[in-house]
Amino acid sequence: MAQDAPSSPFKTVEIADEDAMVRLAEDIAAILKPGDVIALSGDLGAGKSTFSRALLRSFAGDPELEVPSPTFTLVQTYDLGRLTISHFDLYRLEEPEELEELGLDELAETGAALIEWPERAWDGLPRDHLVMRISHGGEGDQRTVEFLLSPEAALRWQTRLLRTFRIRGLMTDAGLLASRAFLSGDASYRVYEKLTGPAVDAILMNAPEAYQLAAPGEAKSYGETVHRARTVDAFIAMTEALRQRGLSAPEILASDRQAGLLILENLGQDGVLTAGRQPIPERYGLAVDLLAELHAADDFPRELPIASGGSYLIPHYSEEALLTEADLFLDWYMPYVAGADRFPADVSPAEREDYRTLWRNAFAAIADAQTGWVFRDYHSPNILWQPDREGTAKIGLIDYQDCLIGPVAYDLASLLMDARADVRAELEESLLAGYISSRKQRDPAFDEGLFRAAYAVMGAQRIAKILGIFVRLDKQEHKPAYMQHMPRMTRYLDRVLAHPVLADLHRWFRSSLGG
């Protein structure tokens, strides 16, 4: 427990007016996580309540959220979906011990807490709490905010504070006076925010280095093994390459490559699904046309220059990466359907080798299929409709930083067996036939049979990977929302396994799953 407030500030921020205080609250809201406790110290009228109200509204994504003062109730709790935040006002606290009765420890265990007048109970606060000391900084609404960190608090807060201030600095340097609001970030290490202001409509990509490269003799991480993008250089290089081809990748408005921060053009939120989350055939059709045109051009350089310096080398979709992804089905999905309570499964070396051999044979059967850029996640969440543009430029592209050089059929399978939307078999075949027709018009020698085989193999591999990932997200990361998509993916798997190239794998799945 803290005995008193730290005296030496880690950082001091000068606040010009209430709008600046609101922006500071947004910066802190952006990094808040379970277990965080913020002690707001300052005289009457210093701005503690203004900051608290702004932070709660920012986190809620609701500028009109009612935030009554907890002066008389002492604590007010807000369930804001991503996090429960408790707002304490200890001004009327008679004894420090009363803080325990208010349930701070329990509330902060899974949520976060803002505490005004922490001086009433310093000893009751966790040792790693953040102190924000707010004082009048001059005339009118000018304030000075000092951030104070104990050694324990520094371990908890310092990295996050430095990053959020760096984001605000990037915005300022780019001339973007804007508010920050959480947009998305769950199954990925990346977090996206929406930046809005009088002349600002942009997206922040907050993508710190995803993993450390293994040293010689060390085992590679999953991310390195399957060639996930490690830094934003992959996104920058692919963005520049796509835009040079006239495709609607977002313009990069500002960047901090070293920190992994990008400010991007906002392509909107209108996608390729109806309000009821059903595919819009015309939009899916244009997304298919984009792939057909890109694949027909057969122009897939592996080394991409970066305008600000250097280059990026697109990895090959190696067999080890494909097998490691397919292993997720064996390690996570199989024990799930078996009703196991231990994850991942304890799979014997012989069982794993038998499973991998079936996949190797399938990959060998499509070894001569066309290879090129594989975006990897070319499906409805990452396709944004651009109504004011023409042709395939109407298809806005995001989330392509994990691009590899591999069988190009993968992306068509990703789209037509969309993990987030039900693509009926009739629509799938119609769109697949449309792609093949487009390719044949450009090249009468296009091998339809080989392409359909590659489509089936890569589609099955992707589905096996995704089924395993959904279970892993649920069991290991406590993110059960993705499980709602499982029935759709199993239906796709049944559909794609009907292709003769997957006959051996079909028998394995049927035997292993009791089908």
C-alpha positions as CSV (number, residue, x, y, z in Angstrom):
1,M,0.0,0.0,0.0
2,A,1.1,3.5,-0.7
3,Q,2.1,5.6,2.3
4,D,2.0,8.9,0.4
5,A,2.0,10.4,-3.1
6,P,5.3,10.3,-5.1
7,S,6.7,13.8,-5.2
8,S,8.8,13.8,-8.4
9,P,6.7,14.1,-11.6
10,F,7.4,11.6,-14.4
11,K,5.8,14.0,-16.9
12,T,4.2,17.4,-16.8
13,V,1.5,18.5,-19.2
14,E,0.4,22.1,-19.6
15,I,-3.3,22.4,-20.3
16,A,-4.5,25.5,-22.2
17,D,-8.3,25.0,-21.8
18,E,-11.1,22.5,-21.2
19,D,-10.8,21.1,-24.7
20,A,-7.1,20.3,-24.0
21,M,-8.1,18.6,-20.7
22,V,-10.7,16.5,-22.7
23,R,-7.9,15.5,-25.2
24,L,-5.7,14.4,-22.3
25,A,-8.5,12.3,-20.9
26,E,-8.8,10.6,-24.2
27,D,-5.1,9.9,-24.2
28,I,-5.4,8.1,-20.9
29,A,-8.7,6.4,-21.8
30,A,-6.9,4.9,-24.8
31,I,-4.5,2.9,-22.5
32,L,-6.8,2.0,-19.6
33,K,-6.9,-1.7,-18.7
34,P,-8.2,-3.9,-15.9
35,G,-6.4,-3.3,-12.6
36,D,-5.6,0.4,-13.3
37,V,-6.2,2.8,-10.5
38,I,-5.7,6.6,-11.1
39,A,-5.5,8.9,-8.2
40,L,-6.6,12.5,-9.1
41,S,-5.1,14.9,-6.7
42,G,-5.9,18.7,-6.7
43,D,-7.7,21.5,-5.0
44,L,-11.4,22.2,-5.4
45,G,-12.1,23.3,-8.9
46,A,-8.8,22.1,-10.3
47,G,-10.4,19.9,-12.9
48,K,-10.6,16.4,-11.4
49,S,-14.2,15.9,-12.2
50,T,-13.8,17.4,-15.7
51,F,-11.1,14.9,-16.4
52,S,-13.0,12.0,-15.0
53,R,-16.2,12.9,-16.9
54,A,-14.2,13.2,-20.2
55,L,-12.4,9.9,-19.6
56,L,-15.6,8.0,-19.0
57,R,-17.3,9.5,-22.0
58,S,-14.3,8.8,-24.2
59,F,-14.1,5.2,-23.1
60,A,-17.9,4.8,-23.5
61,G,-17.7,6.4,-27.0
62,D,-20.7,8.5,-25.8
63,P,-20.1,12.3,-25.5
64,E,-23.5,12.6,-23.8
65,L,-22.9,10.0,-21.1
66,E,-24.4,11.1,-17.8
67,V,-21.6,11.3,-15.3
68,P,-23.0,12.5,-12.0
69,S,-20.6,13.4,-9.2
70,P,-20.2,10.6,-6.7
71,T,-19.7,13.1,-3.9
72,F,-22.5,11.7,-1.8
73,T,-22.6,8.1,-3.0
74,L,-18.7,8.0,-2.8
75,V,-18.6,5.6,-5.8
76,Q,-20.3,5.3,-9.1
77,T,-19.6,2.3,-11.3
78,Y,-20.0,2.2,-15.1
79,D,-20.1,-1.0,-17.1
80,L,-18.7,0.2,-20.5
81,G,-18.5,-3.1,-22.3
82,R,-14.8,-3.4,-22.8
83,L,-14.1,-2.4,-19.2
84,T,-16.0,-1.5,-16.0
85,I,-14.7,1.8,-14.5
86,S,-15.5,2.9,-11.0
87,H,-15.5,6.6,-10.2
88,F,-14.7,7.4,-6.5
89,D,-15.0,10.7,-4.7
90,L,-13.4,10.4,-1.3
91,Y,-14.0,14.0,-0.1
92,R,-16.6,12.9,2.4
93,L,-14.7,9.8,3.5
94,E,-14.4,9.9,7.3
95,E,-11.9,7.1,7.9
96,P,-9.4,5.7,5.4
97,E,-10.6,2.2,6.3
98,E,-13.9,3.0,4.7
99,L,-12.3,2.6,1.3
100,E,-12.1,-1.1,1.8
101,E,-15.8,-1.1,2.5
102,L,-16.5,0.6,-0.8
103,G,-14.9,-2.4,-2.5
104,L,-11.9,-0.8,-4.3
105,D,-9.9,-4.0,-4.3
106,E,-12.8,-6.0,-5.8
107,L,-13.8,-3.3,-8.3
108,A,-10.2,-2.8,-9.5
109,E,-9.5,-6.5,-9.8
110,T,-11.3,-6.8,-13.1
111,G,-12.0,-3.1,-13.8
112,A,-10.4,0.3,-13.4
113,A,-10.9,3.1,-10.9
114,L,-10.7,6.9,-10.9
115,I,-10.3,8.3,-7.5
116,E,-10.8,12.0,-6.6
117,W,-9.5,13.2,-3.3
118,P,-7.1,10.3,-2.8
119,E,-5.4,12.2,0.0
120,R,-8.2,10.8,2.2
121,A,-6.9,7.3,1.9
122,W,-3.4,7.0,0.4
123,D,-2.7,3.9,2.5
124,G,-5.7,2.2,0.9
125,L,-4.5,2.5,-2.6
126,P,-2.6,-0.2,-4.5
127,R,1.1,0.5,-4.7
128,D,1.1,0.7,-8.5
129,H,-1.5,3.4,-8.8
130,L,-0.9,6.4,-11.0
131,V,-1.1,9.9,-9.5
132,M,-2.3,12.8,-11.6
133,R,-1.8,16.0,-9.7
134,I,-3.9,18.8,-11.3
135,S,-3.3,22.5,-10.3
136,H,-4.2,25.9,-11.6
137,G,-1.6,26.8,-14.2
138,G,-2.4,30.5,-14.8
139,E,-5.5,32.4,-16.0
140,G,-8.9,31.0,-16.8
141,D,-8.9,27.3,-17.7
142,Q,-5.2,26.8,-17.8
143,R,-4.0,23.9,-15.8
144,T,-0.8,22.0,-15.0
145,V,-1.1,18.2,-14.8
146,E,1.8,16.2,-13.3
147,F,2.1,12.5,-13.6
148,L,3.7,10.9,-10.6
149,L,4.9,7.3,-10.5
150,S,6.2,5.2,-7.7
151,P,8.6,2.4,-8.7
152,E,5.7,0.0,-8.7
153,A,3.6,2.3,-10.8
154,A,6.4,2.9,-13.3
155,L,6.4,-0.8,-14.1
156,R,2.7,-0.7,-14.7
157,W,2.2,2.6,-16.4
158,Q,5.4,4.1,-17.9
159,T,5.4,2.2,-21.2
160,R,1.8,2.9,-21.9
161,L,2.0,6.5,-21.0
162,L,5.0,7.1,-23.2
163,R,3.2,5.5,-26.1
164,T,-0.1,7.4,-25.8
165,F,1.8,10.7,-25.5
166,R,3.8,9.7,-28.6
167,I,0.6,9.1,-30.5
168,R,-0.7,12.6,-29.5
169,G,2.7,14.0,-30.5
170,L,2.4,12.4,-34.0
171,M,-1.1,13.9,-34.3
172,T,0.2,17.3,-33.3
173,D,3.2,17.1,-35.7
174,A,0.8,16.2,-38.5
175,G,-1.4,19.2,-37.7
176,L,-4.3,17.0,-36.6
177,L,-6.2,18.6,-33.8
178,A,-8.6,15.7,-33.2
179,S,-10.3,13.5,-30.6
180,R,-9.4,9.9,-30.2
181,A,-12.0,7.1,-29.9
182,F,-11.4,3.3,-29.8
183,L,-12.5,1.6,-33.0
184,S,-11.3,-2.0,-32.9
185,G,-8.7,-4.4,-31.5
186,D,-9.4,-7.8,-30.0
187,A,-7.9,-10.8,-31.7
188,S,-4.9,-8.9,-33.0
189,Y,-2.0,-7.1,-31.3
190,R,-3.0,-4.0,-33.3
191,V,-5.4,-1.4,-32.0
192,Y,-7.3,1.0,-34.2
193,E,-8.7,4.4,-33.2
194,K,-10.9,6.9,-35.0
195,L,-9.6,10.4,-35.1
196,T,-12.2,13.1,-35.7
197,G,-12.1,16.9,-35.6
198,P,-13.3,20.0,-37.5
199,A,-11.1,19.0,-40.5
200,V,-10.0,15.5,-39.5
201,D,-11.5,12.1,-40.4
202,A,-8.7,9.5,-40.0
203,I,-7.8,6.2,-38.5
204,L,-4.9,5.5,-36.2
205,M,-3.1,2.2,-36.5
206,N,-1.3,1.4,-33.2
207,A,0.9,-1.5,-34.1
208,P,3.9,-2.1,-31.8
209,E,6.4,-4.7,-32.8
210,A,4.5,-8.0,-32.9
211,Y,7.3,-10.3,-31.7
212,Q,11.0,-10.6,-31.3
213,L,12.9,-12.7,-33.8
214,A,14.3,-15.9,-32.3
215,A,18.0,-15.9,-31.7
216,P,20.1,-18.8,-33.2
217,G,19.1,-22.0,-31.5
218,E,15.9,-20.6,-30.0
219,A,12.5,-21.8,-30.9
220,K,10.6,-19.4,-33.2
221,S,7.3,-17.9,-32.0
222,Y,4.1,-18.7,-33.7
223,G,4.1,-15.3,-35.4
224,E,7.6,-15.8,-36.8
225,T,6.9,-19.3,-37.9
226,V,3.7,-18.4,-39.9
227,H,5.3,-15.1,-41.1
228,R,3.0,-12.6,-39.5
229,A,4.1,-9.0,-40.1
230,R,6.4,-7.9,-37.3
231,T,6.5,-4.2,-37.9
232,V,4.4,-1.6,-39.8
233,D,7.0,-1.6,-42.7
234,A,4.9,-4.5,-44.2
235,F,1.8,-2.4,-44.2
236,I,3.5,0.7,-45.5
237,A,5.2,-1.2,-48.4
238,M,2.0,-3.1,-49.4
239,T,0.0,0.1,-49.2
240,E,2.3,1.9,-51.5
241,A,2.4,-1.0,-53.9
242,L,-1.4,-1.4,-54.0
243,R,-2.0,2.3,-54.5
244,Q,0.5,2.4,-57.4
245,R,-1.8,-0.2,-59.0
246,G,-4.8,2.0,-58.6
247,L,-6.3,0.0,-55.8
248,S,-8.1,1.6,-52.8
249,A,-5.6,1.1,-50.0
250,P,-5.8,3.9,-47.5
251,E,-3.5,6.9,-47.9
252,I,-0.9,7.1,-45.2
253,L,-1.3,10.6,-43.7
254,A,1.4,10.4,-41.1
255,S,3.8,7.8,-39.7
256,D,6.2,7.0,-36.9
257,R,7.8,3.8,-38.3
258,Q,10.0,3.3,-35.3
259,A,7.1,3.3,-32.9
260,G,4.7,1.4,-35.2
261,L,2.2,4.2,-35.5
262,L,0.3,5.1,-38.7
263,I,-2.4,7.7,-39.3
264,L,-4.5,6.5,-42.3
265,E,-7.2,7.8,-44.6
266,N,-10.6,6.7,-43.2
267,L,-12.2,4.5,-45.8
268,G,-15.5,4.4,-43.8
269,Q,-17.4,1.5,-42.4
270,D,-19.7,0.6,-45.3
271,G,-18.7,-2.9,-46.3
272,V,-20.0,-5.7,-48.5
273,L,-22.7,-7.0,-46.2
274,T,-26.3,-5.9,-45.6
275,A,-27.5,-4.6,-42.2
276,G,-28.5,-8.2,-41.5
277,R,-24.9,-9.3,-42.3
278,Q,-25.8,-11.1,-45.5
279,P,-23.5,-10.8,-48.5
280,I,-24.3,-8.2,-51.1
281,P,-23.7,-10.2,-54.3
282,E,-22.8,-7.2,-56.5
283,R,-20.2,-6.1,-54.0
284,Y,-18.8,-9.5,-53.5
285,G,-18.7,-9.8,-57.3
286,L,-16.6,-6.7,-57.6
287,A,-14.3,-8.0,-54.9
288,V,-13.9,-11.1,-57.0
289,D,-13.2,-9.0,-60.1
290,L,-10.4,-7.2,-58.2
291,L,-8.7,-10.6,-57.5
292,A,-9.2,-11.8,-61.1
293,E,-7.6,-8.6,-62.5
294,L,-4.7,-8.7,-60.0
295,H,-4.0,-12.3,-60.5
296,A,-4.2,-12.1,-64.3
297,A,-1.6,-9.3,-64.3
298,D,0.7,-11.8,-62.6
299,D,2.9,-8.9,-61.4
300,F,3.9,-9.8,-57.8
301,P,7.3,-8.4,-56.9
302,R,8.6,-9.8,-53.6
303,E,10.8,-6.9,-52.6
304,L,8.8,-3.7,-52.2
305,P,10.5,-0.3,-51.8
306,I,9.3,2.1,-49.0
307,A,9.2,5.7,-50.0
308,S,10.6,7.0,-46.7
309,G,13.6,4.6,-47.0
310,G,14.5,1.0,-47.2
311,S,12.4,-1.9,-48.5
312,Y,10.3,-4.8,-47.4
313,L,10.7,-8.4,-48.5
314,I,7.4,-10.4,-48.6
315,P,7.9,-13.8,-47.1
316,H,7.0,-17.0,-48.9
317,Y,4.0,-19.0,-47.6
318,S,6.3,-21.8,-46.5
319,E,5.1,-25.4,-46.0
320,E,6.1,-25.1,-42.3
321,A,3.8,-22.1,-42.0
322,L,0.9,-23.8,-43.7
323,L,1.4,-26.9,-41.5
324,T,1.8,-24.9,-38.3
325,E,-1.5,-23.1,-39.0
326,A,-3.3,-26.4,-39.8
327,D,-2.0,-27.8,-36.5
328,L,-4.3,-25.4,-34.7
329,F,-7.2,-27.7,-35.7
330,L,-5.4,-30.7,-34.1
331,D,-4.3,-28.8,-31.0
332,W,-7.4,-26.8,-30.2
333,Y,-10.5,-27.8,-32.2
334,M,-10.1,-31.5,-31.8
335,P,-10.0,-31.4,-27.9
336,Y,-12.9,-29.0,-28.0
337,V,-15.2,-31.3,-29.9
338,A,-14.0,-34.2,-27.7
339,G,-15.2,-32.3,-24.6
340,A,-11.7,-32.1,-23.1
341,D,-10.9,-29.6,-20.3
342,R,-7.2,-29.3,-21.2
343,F,-5.9,-27.2,-24.0
344,P,-3.9,-27.4,-26.2
345,A,-4.2,-31.2,-26.7
346,D,-1.4,-33.5,-25.9
347,V,-0.9,-34.9,-29.5
348,S,1.5,-37.7,-30.0
349,P,4.3,-37.2,-32.5
350,A,3.0,-40.1,-34.6
351,E,-0.5,-38.6,-34.7
352,R,0.8,-35.2,-35.7
353,E,3.0,-36.6,-38.4
354,D,0.1,-38.6,-39.9
355,Y,-2.0,-35.5,-40.0
356,R,0.8,-33.4,-41.5
357,T,1.5,-36.0,-44.1
358,L,-2.1,-35.7,-45.4
359,W,-1.6,-31.9,-45.7
360,R,1.8,-32.3,-47.4
361,N,0.2,-34.5,-50.0
362,A,-2.5,-32.0,-50.6
363,F,0.0,-29.1,-51.0
364,A,2.0,-31.3,-53.4
365,A,-1.0,-31.8,-55.6
366,I,-1.3,-28.1,-56.2
367,A,2.5,-27.3,-56.4
368,D,2.1,-26.0,-60.0
369,A,-0.8,-23.6,-59.1
370,Q,-0.2,-19.9,-59.6
371,T,1.5,-18.1,-56.8
372,G,1.6,-14.4,-56.0
373,W,0.5,-12.0,-53.3
374,V,-1.8,-13.6,-50.7
375,F,-3.5,-10.9,-48.6
376,R,-4.5,-13.7,-46.1
377,D,-7.6,-12.0,-44.6
378,Y,-9.4,-10.9,-47.7
379,H,-13.0,-11.2,-46.4
380,S,-15.9,-9.0,-45.4
381,P,-14.4,-7.3,-42.3
382,N,-11.5,-6.0,-44.4
383,I,-13.3,-4.8,-47.5
384,L,-14.8,-1.3,-47.4
385,W,-17.2,0.0,-50.1
386,Q,-16.1,3.2,-51.8
387,P,-19.3,4.3,-53.6
388,D,-17.7,7.5,-55.2
389,R,-15.0,5.5,-56.9
390,E,-15.0,3.5,-60.2
391,G,-14.5,-0.1,-61.1
392,T,-12.5,-2.2,-58.7
393,A,-11.4,1.0,-56.9
394,K,-14.8,0.7,-55.2
395,I,-13.3,-2.1,-53.1
396,G,-11.4,-0.5,-50.2
397,L,-8.7,-2.7,-48.8
398,I,-7.4,-2.9,-45.2
399,D,-5.5,-5.5,-43.0
400,Y,-3.2,-6.8,-45.7
401,Q,0.1,-6.4,-43.8
402,D,0.4,-10.2,-43.4
403,C,0.7,-10.7,-47.2
404,L,2.8,-13.6,-48.4
405,I,3.8,-15.1,-51.7
406,G,1.7,-18.2,-52.0
407,P,-1.2,-19.9,-54.0
408,V,-3.4,-17.0,-55.1
409,A,-6.5,-19.2,-54.8
410,Y,-6.2,-18.6,-51.1
411,D,-7.7,-15.1,-51.1
412,L,-10.7,-16.2,-53.3
413,A,-11.3,-19.0,-50.8
414,S,-11.0,-16.6,-47.9
415,L,-13.7,-14.3,-49.5
416,L,-16.1,-17.0,-50.7
417,M,-15.9,-19.0,-47.5
418,D,-16.2,-15.8,-45.4
419,A,-15.6,-16.5,-41.7
420,R,-18.0,-13.6,-40.7
421,A,-20.8,-14.1,-43.2
422,D,-22.9,-16.9,-44.6
423,V,-22.0,-17.3,-48.3
424,R,-24.5,-19.8,-49.8
425,A,-23.2,-22.6,-51.9
426,E,-25.0,-21.2,-54.9
427,L,-23.5,-17.8,-54.5
428,E,-20.1,-19.3,-53.9
429,E,-20.1,-21.3,-57.1
430,S,-21.5,-18.4,-59.1
431,L,-18.7,-16.1,-57.9
432,L,-16.1,-18.8,-58.4
433,A,-17.3,-19.4,-61.9
434,G,-17.2,-15.7,-62.6
435,Y,-13.6,-15.5,-61.5
436,I,-12.6,-18.5,-63.7
437,S,-14.5,-16.9,-66.6
438,S,-12.6,-13.7,-66.2
439,R,-9.3,-15.4,-66.1
440,K,-10.1,-17.5,-69.2
441,Q,-11.1,-14.3,-71.1
442,R,-7.6,-13.0,-70.4
443,D,-5.8,-16.3,-70.9
444,P,-7.6,-19.1,-72.7
445,A,-5.0,-21.5,-71.4
446,F,-6.0,-20.8,-67.8
447,D,-6.1,-24.2,-65.9
448,E,-9.5,-24.3,-64.3
449,G,-9.0,-27.7,-62.8
450,L,-5.8,-26.8,-61.1
451,F,-7.2,-23.6,-59.8
452,R,-10.3,-25.3,-58.4
453,A,-8.0,-27.8,-56.7
454,A,-5.9,-25.0,-55.2
455,Y,-9.0,-23.2,-54.1
456,A,-10.2,-26.4,-52.2
457,V,-6.8,-27.1,-50.6
458,M,-6.2,-23.5,-49.5
459,G,-9.8,-23.1,-48.4
460,A,-9.6,-26.2,-46.2
461,Q,-6.3,-25.2,-44.7
462,R,-7.7,-21.8,-43.8
463,I,-10.8,-23.2,-42.3
464,A,-8.8,-25.7,-40.2
465,K,-6.6,-22.9,-39.0
466,I,-9.6,-20.6,-38.1
467,L,-11.5,-23.3,-36.3
468,G,-8.4,-23.8,-34.1
469,I,-7.9,-20.1,-33.6
470,F,-11.5,-19.6,-32.5
471,V,-11.1,-22.2,-29.8
472,R,-7.8,-20.8,-28.7
473,L,-9.2,-17.3,-28.4
474,D,-12.0,-18.8,-26.2
475,K,-10.0,-21.1,-24.0
476,Q,-6.6,-19.3,-23.7
477,E,-7.5,-15.6,-24.2
478,H,-11.1,-15.7,-22.7
479,K,-12.6,-14.2,-25.9
480,P,-15.7,-16.4,-26.5
481,A,-17.4,-14.1,-29.1
482,Y,-15.7,-15.8,-32.0
483,M,-17.3,-19.1,-31.1
484,Q,-20.5,-17.9,-32.7
485,H,-18.8,-18.3,-36.1
486,M,-18.0,-22.0,-35.6
487,P,-21.1,-23.6,-37.2
488,R,-20.5,-21.5,-40.4
489,M,-16.9,-22.7,-40.6
490,T,-17.8,-26.3,-40.2
491,R,-20.4,-26.0,-42.9
492,Y,-17.8,-24.5,-45.2
493,L,-15.4,-27.4,-44.3
494,D,-18.0,-30.0,-45.2
495,R,-18.5,-28.2,-48.5
496,V,-14.9,-27.9,-49.5
497,L,-13.9,-31.4,-48.5
498,A,-16.0,-32.7,-51.3
499,H,-13.3,-31.9,-53.8
500,P,-11.4,-35.0,-55.0
501,V,-8.0,-33.4,-54.2
502,L,-9.0,-33.6,-50.5
503,A,-10.2,-37.2,-50.5
504,D,-7.6,-38.4,-48.0
505,L,-8.1,-35.5,-45.7
506,H,-11.9,-35.9,-46.1
507,R,-11.5,-39.5,-44.8
508,W,-9.3,-38.3,-41.9
509,F,-11.8,-35.6,-40.9
510,R,-14.8,-37.9,-41.1
511,S,-13.0,-40.5,-39.0
512,S,-11.6,-38.1,-36.4
513,L,-14.8,-36.2,-36.0
514,G,-17.1,-39.2,-36.2
515,G,-18.8,-37.9,-39.3
